[in-house]
Every structure is written in C-alpha cells, then in structure tokens.
Amino acid sequence: MAGSLNPSSVVNGAVPTDATAGFPTIEDPTGSNKLYLSRVAINASVAMSVELFDVLFWAGQTTIPTSGTTTVALTSRPSFTTRVPFLVDGTTRDWTQVQLFIQLSVAGSNHAHTTSIDYLDQGGAAGNTGNQSTQNIAVNRLIRCPLAAGDTGVQELTGYNVNGIASATGAVSALAMRSLGKFRTQGGLSTLYGPDYTGLPEIFGASALLAVVYTDSTSSGVPSVDIEIAHMDPA
C-alpha cells in the first residue's frame, strides 16, 4: 500500500491526499479543467491484475483484542465528499463509487477474530458491513467489505468494530476507497490501456492514488505501473 501502513488516526480518521507520504503528487487543474485517468501502462514478471484506487478516508490502526470488542467511533471525522464525482445531473454525488475495506496493518494471527465497519449509506442511513474474518491475513492485505442488503453506496465511514479472541495478534485499519479501474498484464509483457478502456474516470488534484495487486498464483512480483492524467475542460 502507498504511504504508511498505519494511518495514525484512531480518534477521528483522516482524508489522505497526494501530499500524504507515499502517494504520488498530482498537478492541480487550472481554470475550468478537470483531471481524468487517460492511460495506464503495466509491466510485471508474472501475470497479474492491478486495480487503481483513490483512498478517500482511513482510520486506525487498532490492535486486535484478546477478548471482547474494541469499538472505534469516529465522532469528528473529516468529510471526503469533494473527492466523489457528481452524477450526470451535476449536483448529486455518485455514492455508489465508494467502497469499504479492512486493511491488516499488522498481520493477523491464525485465530477466529473479525472486524466490521459502520457507515452511512447512499441516503444517509446507518449501516454495517457485518463481521469479516481477519484470521491469518498477511500484513498490508485488503478485505473488500459487502454493504448491508439494499445499500448501494457509502456517504461516510463512521467507525469500526474489532472482535478479539484469546491469543489473537495483529492490527487493522478501516478505509473508504473509490475504484478507478482494473487492469491486467501477462508475465514479462508490457500492456498499455488507452482512454477507450479506462473510460476517463475523474480524479482530483488531491487524490491519494493506490495500486492494489492481484496475482494469479503464489508466484509474485512487483509491477511497474505508469499512469497518464489528462487535464481537460469538460465543457
């Protein structure tokens, strides 16, 4: 993951930006221009997929307890609203683009501990992801969390609940992220995706860009990922 494995913000959480350590710097748009992901080039030694995200919000890390539940209520959390694009009406944010994740900031032990995330759904009603297993998950792995039945999006990440068990070890963080697209490459080959594939998703001058790797097998490698950001006037 880009930046620190520890968001270092348990009380309120934080909205990371391109100025946060570890994330690439993005040139701000000028005038009426907006920013769009236009091209992605990937090269890797083994076959894999890479998904690009804008990290909208994160909170943690919280140690997995050895009994009971540690509940983190983010009562004075900052808003990530301005990093969620509008629908075609130009006034309503597209909350369906926001996804919730649990990150293992410290590897989870091989015990039956779990974590759930509290959130406000697309209409502002309270929701919960349900408990997701963090058992035997390696450091820096992300668990994509399902939303409650009937929910289609997320306006806010309001807190999270870390359920422990005897002898448990590890630590977790909670994240809200927006996917910018998933891209694939074969081992030893360089693959280029242009605007016809990316679909030109909007990004922002403050976006905290993160590349998540999905390998095809236990063989792994570090991919080289280059992205092009287009500055365009949508008018």
GIRA-V293529 format. One record per backbone hydrogen bond with DSSP energy under -0.5 kcal/mol. NH is the residue of the N-H (numbers start at 1). CO is the residue of the C=O. If there is no record, write none. Layout:
<<NH & CO> <NH & CO>>
//
This chain:
<<7 & 5> <9 & 60> <14 & 58> <16 & 14> <20 & 17> <23 & 20> <33 & 30> <34 & 232> <35 & 203> <36 & 230> <37 & 201> <38 & 36> <38 & 228> <39 & 228> <40 & 193> <41 & 226> <42 & 191> <43 & 224> <44 & 189> <48 & 185> <49 & 214> <50 & 183> <51 & 212> <52 & 181> <53 & 210> <54 & 178> <55 & 53> <55 & 208> <56 & 54> <56 & 176> <57 & 176> <58 & 14> <59 & 174> <60 & 9> <61 & 172> <62 & 172> <64 & 170> <70 & 162> <71 & 69> <72 & 70> <72 & 160> <73 & 71> <74 & 72> <74 & 158> <75 & 73> <77 & 74> <83 & 80> <84 & 81> <85 & 83> <87 & 92> <90 & 87> <94 & 85> <95 & 93> <97 & 94> <98 & 95> <99 & 177> <100 & 145> <101 & 175> <102 & 143> <103 & 173> <104 & 141> <105 & 103> <105 & 171> <106 & 171> <108 & 137> <109 & 169> <111 & 109> <113 & 111> <114 & 163> <115 & 132> <116 & 161> <118 & 159> <119 & 127> <120 & 156> <121 & 125> <122 & 153> <124 & 121> <127 & 119> <129 & 117> <132 & 115> <134 & 113> <136 & 109> <137 & 134> <140 & 104> <141 & 138> <143 & 102> <144 & 142> <145 & 100> <151 & 148> <154 & 95> <155 & 120> <156 & 120> <158 & 118> <158 & 156> <159 & 118> <160 & 72> <161 & 116> <162 & 70> <163 & 114> <163 & 161> <164 & 68> <164 & 162> <165 & 65> <168 & 165> <171 & 106> <172 & 62> <173 & 103> <174 & 59> <175 & 101> <176 & 57> <177 & 99> <178 & 54> <179 & 97> <180 & 52> <181 & 52> <183 & 50> <185 & 48> <188 & 44> <189 & 186> <191 & 42> <193 & 40> <197 & 194> <198 & 194> <199 & 195> <203 & 35> <207 & 204> <209 & 207> <210 & 53> <212 & 51> <212 & 210> <214 & 49> <215 & 213> <216 & 47> <217 & 219> <223 & 221> <224 & 43> <225 & 223> <226 & 41> <228 & 39> <230 & 36> <230 & 228> <232 & 34> <232 & 230> <234 & 32> <234 & 232>>
//
